[in-house]
Structures are given as C-alpha cells and as structure tokens.
Amino acid sequence: MATTLIVPGLHNSGPTHWQSWFATQLPDSRRVEQANWETTCLSDWATRVREEIDAIGEKLWIVAHSFGCLATVTAGLVRPDQILGALLVAPADPQRFGEPTVLLEERLPFPSLVVASSNDPWVKAHAAEYWAGQWGSQYLNIGQAGHINVDSGHGPWPEGLRLFEQLQAGKAL
C-alpha cells in the first residue's frame, strides 16, 4: 500500500481534526510539519511538502486541507511523477493570503478531488470551484459544511475517508 502524506493548513490540524483521525485510519500515513504553522508563505510551505515527498521516495497519495492544498498543488506541479492523486479539502483562496495565483493556474498531472462547502468562511464556493477547474480536479460541494474542520463539526469524517478511498480506486463521483 502506498504512503499517504497529510498536509494540514494554517495552525496545523489538532488531535480532533479529521486529518488527525485519517492518520489513525490510514496505516501508511505521514504528516508534513511546517516550520511555522502560524504564518503562511506558499514557497516555504511547498518546499516542506516537496521535502516530504522526496523523503518518502516512492509514489504516494496526498490529503490536504486549506492552505495545505495550495502547498500541495505547488509541490505537485514540481513532483508530478511521485503523486498518485490528491484529496484537496476546503482549498484556501490564494488571493485572501496575498499569494500570486499565476503559479497555481496549471492543470495537475495526477487525479485530484476538490471538496468544498457552500458556506466556508475562508473560501467562497465559486472560488473553490474555479480552482478545481484550473487544476483539472473533480469538484464536490458538500453543502453547508463550513471550513470542513473541527469548528464546523468535522472531527472523525467517515464520508471524507470514503471520498478518499473512491479517489484511490479511480471511481468517479
């Protein structure tokens, strides 16, 4: 079984976050650790994702949340042959963080699924759908689910794990 790299967003994903729960459900998972979880810098965050991809040294899956999605996309465009696919949940809007968008406007060379919500306070649904289109990702809006984090009631998230397993199996939604 391939390794799953978990890429949290701003402030990391605490012990009750669905990403931490995923780590308990996916035996071959590793987590990216950022030098500074409180400050976003896309180039620094993407470098850490690339370093983890290189350290794993084999093809892998990625499960990213929020700003971690932007770091994943940036790293994935540089390491496309090492990524089997990516689940991108509640991707951050790069403009909200003052990040240049030109580097993100490329189609990902691996399967991906963007999961978003219609009432996410950090990214409007139309922005998440736009980025899914830019990346060539499948897009799924799961309705009124907030930022799809602990604050919106997403600790253990069996539905998210099922979506990830569907992505791994190559099944369209």
N, C-alpha and C positions, 0 to 999 in steps of 0.2 A: 504494500500500500504506500502511496506517495505521501510525503510530508505536506501538512497544511500550515502555511505561515499566516499568523493572525496579526493584523496591522490595525491597532487602535487609533482613535482620533485624539483631539485636544484633551488634555487632562488624563489620558490613559483610560482604560476601561477597568473599573474597580472589580472587586471579587463577586459582586452580584450582577454584573453586566452580562448580557447574553454572550459576548465574546469569551469571557472567562468561563461561562458554562460550556460553550462549544469546546474549549480546551479540555474539559473533563470528558467530553463525548467523543473526541477525535484523538485516538491514542498517539498518532504520529504528528502532533502539532507543536509548533514553536511560536514564540511571540517576539515581535520586534520591540526593542527597548530604545526609546529616543533619549538623547542627551538632556533634552528639556521638554517636558510634557506641557509646560505652561505657555510656551511661545511657539508659534508656527513659523516655519521657514521651509518652504517647499523643497528647495535644493538640499538643505540639511536632512530633512525627513526622508526624501527619496534616496539620498546616499545611504542612510541606515537600512532602508528596505533592500537596496542593491547589495549591501554588505551581507545581510542575512541570506539573501538568495544565493550569493556566491559561497557563503559558509556551508549551506546545505549541500550544494554541489550536485544536485540531481533535480529532475523535473518536479515541480511542486504546484500545489493549489494555494490560492490566497483568499482570505476572508478579511475584508477591510471595512472600516466604519468611518464616516465623516471625513475629517481631514486626512485620515489614513488612506481613503480612496484616492485622493489626489496624489499622495506619495506613491501609492501602488501603481497608478496609471503612468506617472513619470518614470518610475523604475522599470515598469513592464515594457515600456517602449524601447528601453536600452537592453533588456534581458529577455526578449520575446521567446527565445528557444527554450528557456528554462521554466516557463509558466504554462501549466496545463489549462488553467482557467481561473477566473476571479469572481467572487461574490462581492459586490460593491454596495454597501448598505448606507442609505442616507448620505450620499456624497456631499461634501461641503461645496458651497458656491465659491469658486476661486476669487471672484470679484469682491466678495464680502471680506476676504482676508487680504486684499490688495495684491494678489498673486497674478502674474502675467498669464493670460489664457492661451497665447499662441502655442506654447509647448504642449498644451493639453488637447489641442484640436486635431488629433490624429486617431485613426481607426486602430483599435487594439488588434494585434495579430493572434489573439487567442480568445476562446469563448468567454463571455462575461455576462453577468446579470446585474442590473442596477435595480435595487429595491428601494422605493421611496414612499413617502406618505403625503397625503393632501393637506396636512396641517403642520408640517415640520417648521419650527421657528427658525431653523438655521439655513434651510434651503427651500425655496418655493418649488412646488411640484413641476412647474413648467421649466425651471432651470435644471432640475434633475433629469427630466425627460430630454431636454436639449443635449445635456452631456452624454446621456445614454446613446443618443443618435450620433453624436460626434465620435464616440468610441466604438460604434457598431455593436453595442450591447443590447441584449433583450432588456425590456423595461417592464417593471411591475409596480404599480401604485397599490399599496395595501390599505388605502383609505385613511381614516383618522387615527394615525398611529404616532403622532408627534415626531420626535427625532429618533425614534426606534432605539431607545436607550432605557436605562433604569428609571429616569424621570417620567417616561411615558409608559412604564409598566412592563418593560422588556428585560427581565432577568432571564431565567431559562426561556428559550424561544424555540420550541419544537417545530413550529411552522418554518422558521428560518433555516433550521437544520435540514428539514425536508426539502426546501428550495435548493440548498447547497448540494444535497445528495442528487437531486434531479439534474443540476448543472453538471455534476461529476459524471452522471450516467449519460449525458448528452441528450437528455429529453427536453424538448421544447415545452414551454409553459402554456 
